[in-house]
Amino acid sequence: MLWRHAIMGLMALVAFPAAADQSRITILFHVRPPYALQESGDHVTGILVDPVAAALAKAGIGADWSEMPPARQTEEIKRAKEPVCGLGWFKRPERESFALFSEPIYQDQPTIIVARRNDVRFSDGMSLQDNFRDAARMLIVKTGYSYGAAIDGWIKALQPRAETSSGSNELLLGMVAQARVDYAIMAPEEAQDLLGTKPALGASLRTVRLSDAPDGELRHLMCSRATPLELIARINDALAQSGSVIPKAP
């Protein structure tokens, strides 16, 4: 009988690390104010980071925050053999083929236009679809970027006159300010942050609210299939207990 107890003890030791893994996760993010930014040292904060960090703390789950470009995040999540989640991803059928998703962690505000202050063609309450139909207005579109299912569909159907760029949002808004293009479409969270922190852009540009902008998209944690369902359930429970699964922007 002593050998049986020894084997059972050895099995318990082997099983212990797996159980410990249930309480730690890697969160992948990329610096994108105000959604996520890295302050002095390794401190990460932002309107996507804060509700997730609070939920992880409430659930008793440790987190390792790792900065990584979005394209690399996707590849890492596809091949990961351990609990890894990307921060703030839209849920899409093609992504559900290789990843698991948490409940929503945030809902974007409705899309806006950013235009030059002296361009009278743009005014609050105008239609984004009408802008797309007007061949005299040049849009700047970010390469490979999704503006949400509805707006992506309008772009495909209406074929607005547009240029594309793989540059940052700051670069795109610089193109609008320099009159190289006429307008950009953007989440108001990002636009307001850029116009508030970049004086040259703030002096030249303004935001324009749209009459037909759809509700903002829901953002989730997009997790590797190696992430235990029990771990995701604990995060979801903690998000729900926070009082609102979908924190609203200020």
Secondary structure as UniProt FT lines:
FT   HELIX           2..21
FT   TURN            22..23
FT   STRAND          24..29
FT   TURN            33..35
FT   STRAND          36..38
FT   TURN            41..42
FT   STRAND          44..45
FT   TURN            47..48
FT   HELIX           49..59
FT   STRAND          62..67
FT   HELIX           70..79
FT   STRAND          84..89
FT   HELIX           93..96
FT   TURN            97..98
FT   STRAND          99..101
FT   STRAND          106..107
FT   STRAND          112..116
FT   TURN            117..118
FT   TURN            120..121
FT   TURN            124..125
FT   HELIX           128..133
FT   TURN            135..136
FT   STRAND          139..142
FT   TURN            143..144
FT   HELIX           149..158
FT   STRAND          162..165
FT   HELIX           169..177
FT   TURN            178..179
FT   STRAND          183..186
FT   HELIX           188..197
FT   HELIX           199..204
FT   STRAND          205..208
FT   STRAND          218..224
FT   TURN            225..226
FT   HELIX           229..241
FT   TURN            242..243
//
